[in-house]
């Protein structure tokens, strides 16, 4: 089992590692990632999670960064330089 307190911030964890560490189902981990509550790194149909993001999720900080209150679509738009306007 992964000890989140003793692993490096950028250690990549699998969906199963996260589920075991947080004592939740792998489906709940995938759902949290899909909803943008847990930051994931996608790759070849597999999701990976940084230990830092998992610790932030466990303490209730959805995006893992202090002061960033953007939702996932807004964060993606901001990262790509897109501008959203209200219609």
PyMOL commands that set and color helices and strands:
alter all, ss='L'
color gray80, all
select helices_A, chain A and resi 15-22+26-34+51-58+72-80
alter helices_A, ss='H'
color red, helices_A
select strands_A, chain A and resi 12-14+41-43+46-50
alter strands_A, ss='S'
color yellow, strands_A
deselect
rebuild
show_as cartoon
